[in-house]
């Protein structure tokens, strides 16, 4: 696959990259050269399995973990240590502790979010599940155990709501962010249940909700009614976080505890409702979102059938529409919360996958877009990584 006529495609990453695409019916790997001109397709992997997330371990450039759900195996994780040439199932996938006698237990429906641990903790991974749970592996994803107080704490169980509540395909724990300066400092998001912070390695968490709005008529003081869609910590300035929420786009600068709704600066006709959010790895003032139609019935399509990425260069004070190369009309897809990402190139490469199975890329930080794959199954997640040499 040749994308050499894409403007800016030849100026970029010094090393080859891989784009990891997780879908409703399996996973694909797109291997790009250092200039992001040519793409080699590897897949499908796990064809027919629901793959919610596929991540390459940045600490070794070889280990892939896939959060999957299959008709005959149920919820599980697959692991590859050779960039997808071979796969093995986790010997002990995430599972809640058995309930005490007389108490209602919970079962993992699917693992949803995978996060490699801190750079100083090789082999450590965290996983968020549906219904909401947090799990940890210390051996590269082979064995998983419940992690921290979240899974069984009475307050958190109440804030999580029931399995019938939350997002259409089940409530989720997601947006696991680890402070690169301190492996004991974590942030997580729960849909529903809000944003929470731990400073003691997960032994305890505290809500971080000041300034966030909820749907009209609900109690803003109750974490149950808060629905973060995606929370991102800025790698270049870990005291800054961005959030795409059910009720808008926000920024938080620590040690402050009040989120500011920067999405109010979006064009009123477009709004600031959506799911994914990407931050620049080297510039904390830069971020990108993908708005969807957030009108009364929430059709979950691009506004007016005219999809566009919006980017900010000033931490949300202003936003720029970035749609060169995208369909100008009658494109009714949208982008899920894990299906938009960036690489580490200079200029930065941006990628997103759609609910209609298209994979789009920009080699010039959103200035122009090109579709590099069509007719895939519905795309759930897109990640990038740098394979080991």
C-alpha positions as CSV (number, residue, x, y, z in Angstrom):
1,X,0.0,0.0,0.0
2,X,1.5,3.3,-1.1
3,X,0.7,6.6,0.5
4,X,3.7,8.5,-1.0
5,X,1.6,11.2,-2.5
6,X,0.3,12.2,0.9
7,X,1.6,15.7,1.7
8,X,4.3,15.6,4.4
9,X,4.5,11.9,4.4
10,X,8.2,11.8,3.7
11,X,9.3,14.0,6.6
12,X,8.6,12.0,9.6
13,X,9.5,9.2,12.0
14,X,13.1,8.1,12.1
15,X,12.0,4.5,12.7
16,X,9.4,2.2,11.2
17,X,6.1,2.2,13.1
18,X,3.2,-0.2,13.5
19,X,-0.5,0.8,13.7
20,X,-2.6,-1.7,15.7
21,X,-6.2,-1.9,14.8
22,X,-8.7,-3.8,17.0
23,X,-12.2,-4.5,15.5
24,X,-15.5,-6.3,16.1
25,X,-14.2,-9.2,14.1
26,X,-10.5,-9.5,14.7
27,X,-7.3,-7.4,14.6
28,X,-4.9,-6.0,11.9
29,X,-1.4,-4.6,12.0
30,X,-0.3,-2.0,9.6
31,X,3.5,-1.8,9.3
32,X,4.8,1.6,8.0
33,X,8.2,2.6,6.9
34,X,10.1,5.4,8.5
35,X,8.6,7.9,6.2
36,X,5.1,6.7,6.6
37,X,4.8,6.3,2.8
38,X,4.3,2.6,2.5
39,X,2.1,0.3,4.6
40,X,2.2,-3.5,4.8
41,X,-0.9,-5.1,6.1
42,X,-0.6,-8.0,8.5
43,X,-3.8,-9.8,9.3
44,X,-6.4,-10.7,10.2
45,X,-5.4,-11.9,13.6
46,X,-8.0,-13.6,15.8
47,X,-10.6,-13.4,13.0
48,X,-14.1,-13.5,14.3
49,X,-13.1,-12.5,17.9
50,X,-14.3,-9.2,19.3
51,X,-11.0,-7.4,20.0
52,X,-11.5,-4.3,22.2
53,X,-7.9,-3.2,22.5
54,X,-4.5,-4.2,21.1
55,X,-1.4,-2.7,22.5
56,X,2.4,-3.0,21.8
57,X,4.6,-2.9,25.0
58,X,6.7,0.2,24.5
59,X,9.3,-1.2,26.9
60,X,10.4,-4.1,24.6
61,X,8.8,-3.4,21.2
62,X,7.8,-7.0,20.8
63,X,5.0,-8.0,23.2
64,X,1.5,-7.5,22.1
65,X,-1.6,-7.9,24.3
66,X,-5.1,-8.2,22.9
67,X,-8.3,-7.8,25.0
68,X,-10.7,-10.2,23.3
69,X,-14.0,-11.9,23.7
70,X,-14.9,-15.1,21.8
71,X,-18.0,-17.1,21.4
72,X,-16.5,-20.3,22.9
73,X,-13.8,-18.9,25.2
74,X,-15.7,-15.9,26.6
75,X,-13.6,-12.9,27.8
76,X,-9.9,-13.5,27.7
77,X,-6.6,-11.9,26.7
78,X,-4.1,-13.1,24.0
79,X,-0.4,-12.5,24.1
80,X,2.3,-12.4,21.4
81,X,6.0,-12.0,22.0
82,X,6.9,-12.0,18.3
83,X,4.8,-9.1,16.9
84,X,1.8,-11.3,16.1
85,X,3.5,-14.2,14.4
86,X,2.2,-16.5,17.2
87,X,-0.4,-16.0,19.9
88,X,-1.2,-17.6,23.3
89,X,-4.1,-17.2,25.6
90,X,-3.5,-15.8,29.1
91,X,-3.4,-18.6,31.6
92,X,-5.3,-16.5,34.1
93,X,-7.4,-13.8,32.5
94,X,-9.0,-11.0,34.6
95,X,-11.7,-12.3,36.9
96,X,-13.4,-10.9,39.9
97,X,-12.8,-12.6,43.3
98,X,-15.6,-15.0,44.3
99,X,-18.4,-13.4,46.2
100,X,-18.9,-14.2,49.9
101,X,-21.8,-16.5,50.8
102,X,-25.1,-14.7,50.4
103,X,-23.7,-11.8,48.3
104,X,-24.2,-11.2,44.6
105,X,-21.0,-11.8,42.6
106,X,-19.8,-10.2,39.4
107,X,-18.4,-11.7,36.2
108,X,-16.1,-10.0,33.7
109,X,-18.0,-9.5,30.5
110,X,-14.9,-8.3,28.6
111,X,-11.6,-6.6,29.1
112,X,-11.8,-3.2,27.6
113,X,-8.6,-1.1,28.3
114,X,-5.0,-2.3,28.4
115,X,-2.2,-0.1,29.8
116,X,1.5,-1.0,30.0
117,X,2.9,-0.3,33.5
118,X,5.5,2.3,34.4
119,X,8.7,2.3,32.4
120,X,10.5,1.1,35.5
121,X,8.2,-1.9,36.0
122,X,8.9,-4.2,33.1
123,X,6.3,-7.0,32.7
124,X,3.6,-5.0,34.6
125,X,0.3,-4.3,32.9
126,X,-3.1,-2.9,34.1
127,X,-6.5,-3.8,32.6
128,X,-9.9,-2.2,32.9
129,X,-13.0,-4.3,32.4
130,X,-16.7,-4.3,31.9
131,X,-18.4,-4.2,34.4
132,X,-15.9,-1.9,36.0
133,X,-12.9,-3.6,37.5
134,X,-9.1,-3.0,37.7
135,X,-6.7,-5.8,37.3
136,X,-2.9,-6.2,37.2
137,X,-0.4,-8.6,35.6
138,X,3.2,-8.8,36.8
139,X,4.4,-11.3,34.2
140,X,3.7,-9.7,30.9
141,X,0.0,-10.6,30.7
142,X,0.1,-14.3,31.5
143,X,-1.6,-14.1,34.9
144,X,-4.0,-11.4,36.1
145,X,-5.3,-10.6,39.6
146,X,-7.7,-8.0,41.0
147,X,-5.9,-4.8,41.8
148,X,-6.6,-2.1,44.4
149,X,-9.7,-1.3,46.4
150,X,-11.8,-0.5,43.4
151,X,-13.4,-3.8,42.6
152,X,-15.0,-4.4,46.0
153,X,-15.2,-1.1,47.8
154,X,-18.9,-0.4,48.7
155,X,-18.8,3.2,47.5
156,X,-17.2,2.4,44.2
157,X,-19.6,-0.5,43.6
158,X,-22.5,1.9,44.1
159,X,-20.9,4.5,41.9
160,X,-20.4,2.0,39.2
161,X,-24.1,1.3,38.9
162,X,-25.6,-2.0,37.7
163,X,-24.6,-3.9,34.6
164,X,-27.8,-2.5,33.0
165,X,-26.6,1.1,33.5
166,X,-24.0,3.0,31.6
167,X,-22.8,2.7,28.0
168,X,-24.9,0.8,25.4
169,X,-22.4,-2.2,25.4
170,X,-21.8,-2.2,29.1
171,X,-20.2,0.0,31.8
172,X,-16.4,0.2,31.6
173,X,-13.3,1.1,33.5
174,X,-11.0,2.9,31.1
175,X,-8.4,5.7,30.6
176,X,-5.7,4.1,32.9
177,X,-3.0,6.8,33.1
178,X,0.2,6.3,35.0
179,X,2.3,9.3,35.9
180,X,5.7,8.8,34.2
181,X,7.4,10.4,37.2
182,X,5.8,8.2,39.8
183,X,4.4,4.7,39.3
184,X,2.4,5.1,42.5
185,X,0.3,8.0,40.9
186,X,-2.6,6.8,38.8
187,X,-5.7,8.1,37.2
188,X,-8.7,6.1,35.9
189,X,-12.0,6.8,34.3
190,X,-15.3,4.9,34.9
191,X,-18.3,5.1,32.6
192,X,-20.3,5.7,34.7
193,X,-18.6,6.5,37.9
194,X,-16.3,9.5,37.2
195,X,-12.6,10.2,37.2
196,X,-10.5,9.0,40.1
197,X,-6.9,9.4,41.3
198,X,-4.6,7.3,43.4
199,X,-1.3,8.5,44.9
200,X,-0.5,5.2,46.7
201,X,-0.2,2.7,43.9
202,X,-3.9,1.9,43.8
203,X,-4.4,1.1,47.5
204,X,-6.9,4.0,47.6
205,X,-8.6,6.3,45.1
206,X,-10.4,9.6,45.4
207,X,-12.9,11.2,43.0
208,X,-11.6,14.1,40.9
209,X,-14.9,15.7,39.7
210,X,-14.9,19.4,40.5
211,X,-16.0,21.5,37.6
212,X,-17.4,18.6,35.5
213,X,-21.1,18.7,34.4
214,X,-23.6,16.0,34.4
215,X,-26.8,15.4,32.4
216,X,-29.5,17.9,33.5
217,X,-31.6,16.7,36.4
218,X,-28.9,14.5,38.0
219,X,-26.9,15.2,41.1
220,X,-23.5,16.6,40.1
221,X,-22.1,15.7,43.5
222,X,-22.7,12.0,43.0
223,X,-20.0,10.2,41.0
224,X,-22.6,7.7,39.7
225,X,-23.8,10.3,37.2
226,X,-20.4,11.3,35.8
227,X,-19.4,9.8,32.5
228,X,-15.9,10.4,31.3
229,X,-15.4,9.1,27.8
230,X,-11.6,9.5,27.6
231,X,-9.0,10.9,29.9
232,X,-5.4,11.6,28.7
233,X,-2.4,12.7,30.7
234,X,0.1,14.9,28.8
235,X,3.5,13.0,28.6
236,X,5.4,16.2,28.3
237,X,3.7,17.9,31.3
238,X,2.1,15.2,33.5
239,X,0.4,17.8,35.7
240,X,-2.0,18.5,32.8
241,X,-4.9,16.3,31.9
242,X,-7.5,16.5,29.1
243,X,-10.9,14.9,29.2
244,X,-13.6,14.1,26.6
245,X,-16.7,13.7,28.7
246,X,-20.3,12.9,28.0
247,X,-20.9,16.6,28.8
248,X,-18.0,18.3,26.9
249,X,-14.3,18.7,26.7
250,X,-12.3,19.7,29.8
251,X,-8.7,20.4,30.9
252,X,-7.2,20.1,34.4
253,X,-3.9,21.6,35.6
254,X,-2.6,20.1,38.8
255,X,-2.3,20.8,41.7
256,X,-5.7,22.3,40.9
257,X,-8.7,20.1,41.3
258,X,-11.2,21.9,39.1
259,X,-11.8,20.9,35.5
260,X,-12.3,23.8,33.0
261,X,-14.7,23.2,30.1
262,X,-12.5,24.2,27.1
263,X,-15.0,22.7,24.7
264,X,-17.2,25.8,25.1
265,X,-14.8,27.3,22.6
266,X,-15.8,24.9,19.9
267,X,-18.2,26.1,17.1
268,X,-21.7,26.0,18.5
269,X,-23.1,24.2,15.5
270,X,-20.6,21.3,16.1
271,X,-20.5,21.2,19.9
272,X,-18.0,19.4,22.1
273,X,-19.6,16.0,22.5
274,X,-17.6,13.0,21.3
275,X,-15.5,10.0,22.6
276,X,-11.8,10.1,21.6
277,X,-9.1,12.6,22.6
278,X,-5.4,12.6,21.7
279,X,-2.7,14.8,23.2
280,X,0.6,15.7,21.6
281,X,3.5,13.8,23.2
282,X,5.8,16.8,23.2
283,X,3.5,19.8,23.5
284,X,1.0,20.0,26.3
285,X,-0.9,22.8,24.6
286,X,-1.9,20.7,21.6
287,X,-4.7,18.2,21.5
288,X,-7.2,16.7,19.1
289,X,-10.8,15.6,19.4
290,X,-13.4,14.0,17.0
291,X,-16.9,15.5,17.7
292,X,-20.0,13.6,17.0
293,X,-23.7,14.6,16.8
294,X,-24.7,15.2,20.4
295,X,-28.3,16.3,19.7
296,X,-31.2,15.1,21.7
297,X,-31.3,11.5,20.4
298,X,-27.5,11.1,20.2
299,X,-27.4,9.5,16.8
300,X,-23.6,8.9,17.3
301,X,-22.7,10.0,13.8
302,X,-20.5,12.8,12.5
303,X,-22.4,16.2,12.7
304,X,-24.4,16.7,9.5
305,X,-22.6,13.8,7.9
306,X,-19.4,16.0,7.6
307,X,-16.7,14.4,9.7
308,X,-13.8,16.4,11.0
309,X,-11.0,16.4,13.6
310,X,-10.7,19.5,15.6
311,X,-7.3,20.5,17.0
312,X,-6.1,23.1,19.6
313,X,-2.7,24.7,19.8
314,X,-3.4,26.8,22.9
315,X,-4.8,24.3,25.4
316,X,-8.4,24.7,24.3
317,X,-8.6,28.5,24.1
318,X,-9.4,28.0,20.4
319,X,-10.1,25.1,18.0
320,X,-9.3,24.5,14.3
321,X,-11.4,22.4,11.9
322,X,-9.1,19.8,10.3
323,X,-11.0,18.1,7.5
324,X,-8.8,18.3,4.3
325,X,-9.2,15.0,2.5
326,X,-12.1,13.8,4.6
327,X,-15.5,13.3,3.0
328,X,-17.3,16.6,2.5
329,X,-20.8,15.1,2.8
330,X,-22.9,12.0,3.5
331,X,-20.4,10.3,5.8
332,X,-22.3,9.2,8.8
333,X,-19.7,7.3,10.7
334,X,-18.0,8.3,13.9
335,X,-15.0,7.3,16.0
336,X,-15.0,5.4,19.3
337,X,-13.1,6.4,22.4
338,X,-10.0,4.2,21.8
339,X,-10.0,4.5,18.0
340,X,-7.9,7.7,17.6
341,X,-4.2,8.0,18.4
342,X,-0.8,9.5,17.4
343,X,2.6,8.3,16.7
344,X,5.8,10.0,18.0
345,X,7.0,11.4,14.6
346,X,8.0,14.9,13.8
347,X,5.7,16.1,12.4
348,X,3.3,14.1,14.4
349,X,1.2,11.4,12.7
350,X,-2.4,11.1,13.6
351,X,-4.7,8.1,13.0
352,X,-8.3,7.2,13.6
353,X,-10.6,4.3,12.7
354,X,-14.3,4.6,12.0
355,X,-17.4,2.7,12.9
356,X,-17.7,1.9,9.2
357,X,-14.3,0.2,9.1
358,X,-12.0,2.8,7.5
359,X,-8.5,3.7,8.8
360,X,-7.5,7.3,8.2
361,X,-4.1,8.9,8.8
362,X,-2.5,12.3,8.7
363,X,1.3,12.7,8.4
364,X,1.2,16.4,9.1
365,X,-0.6,16.7,12.4
366,X,-4.1,16.9,11.0
367,X,-3.4,19.3,8.1
368,X,-4.5,16.6,5.6
369,X,-6.0,13.1,5.7
370,X,-5.8,10.0,3.7
371,X,-7.7,6.7,4.0
372,X,-5.2,3.8,4.2
373,X,-7.7,1.0,4.7
374,X,-11.4,0.4,3.9
375,X,-13.9,-2.4,4.5
376,X,-12.5,-3.5,7.8
377,X,-15.1,-4.5,10.5
378,X,-16.2,-1.8,12.9
379,X,-13.1,-0.4,14.5
380,X,-12.9,-0.4,18.3
381,X,-9.4,0.8,18.9
382,X,-6.3,2.2,17.2
383,X,-2.8,2.4,18.7
384,X,0.7,2.9,17.4
385,X,4.0,1.5,18.5
386,X,7.7,1.3,17.5
387,X,8.7,-2.4,16.9
388,X,12.1,-3.5,18.2
389,X,14.9,-3.4,15.7
